[in-house]
């Protein structure tokens, strides 16, 4: 283990400081300052190297957390990144974007603040890149087999890197102009600077992965053409069909989905020109939905100079502590404050939108809300609580229902499950032989760590299909696996 008495001598949980709110609202850079290495190592020394490391089970990738905690504490950063990369292709992504179910499963977290696993992870990989320790890992030989990966989000990238290293010739198709999927244009720069993404893509290209951007698979290139050209196809197209809000006034000008707002904003933050961009500048903004996407909208609207931002959530406000029905080591529903939340805006819970109000020009001017109570029969309106709030921009951030079924999904003829996701077997193969699925397209909307884990597992299924029926590639999850969280 690391420091045998570390969990006793260092009881406080210490994270890097966030840059002052007035400063960071003036730019799009990541919000955290550099953490002093000695402080981080003391945090790593709090890891107890438990006999049963529940952090492994909390992490879908099965990260070897106590091992690289020990190595970080000792300052052996090169070996630490080897242990981290053994289970996770992209720790620089998960270390920034994952909600860290490993930490809520930390044994120390039963009666103390958990080890700062996520921060140790991201520091280890960033130091490795800075030291030149992340180099291309190309295959020893080529198999002569070809694979098309549709989608370049975290699942698609994980599939592609694993299969390229196994010796297959892999082409990744992305309909946007640059690779990365939602990592590039869906995640704001203040959570993931795109230089972090680009350095990993450069490594993958050096290993032999080929990226075909600006190609709409299902339009520019049909499913049949993919099947004719490649020995296997992997669908990593995400769950991009947004949940809508069927209330009067939904059609008003100024009511848009979050993914109509965030990608253009992210492009502009990167210095690109976007025509007819919808901006929050000088407006009262309402964000409907209290998840990560809603927080991204909040932080983006504040940086654009919104007059006010109000986040609405139909669920009650969570408590500060674990609910009794969500004991350790599950991922609990508790009140969390993301970086965007401390930057401004108001969070309103237990409300439902009854109507979106417009002016005589067809533009949104406000919302009519009502308070609700959650009971055994669902949500019930509280009589006498209706009220109106002003809004000139309403952003719908209520999650996603599944993958787009028109286009390549329809052309390939793959079956869907009862949740409108693409059906797959234990090898991650769809109902069509040779067509595999990984990530949100098969699982439904989920965490980035699950996308990478599924990508690694799907790669093993593809490798076995293309070769001898078995694969040496790791399979961290099965399609039916569910997280510890309730």
PyMOL commands that set and color helices and strands:
alter all, ss='L'
color gray80, all
select helices_A, chain A and resi 6-9+21-24+37-44+54-58+65-74+77-85+91-97+101-104+107-110+117-130+154-165+182-185+194-207+223-229+258-269+292-303+341-343+408-412+440-443+448-466
alter helices_A, ss='H'
color red, helices_A
select strands_A, chain A and resi 146-150+169-174+210-213+232-235+241-242+255-257+284-288+308-313+346-349+351-358+364-375+378-381+387-390+393-396+400-402+435-437
alter strands_A, ss='S'
color yellow, strands_A
deselect
rebuild
show_as cartoon
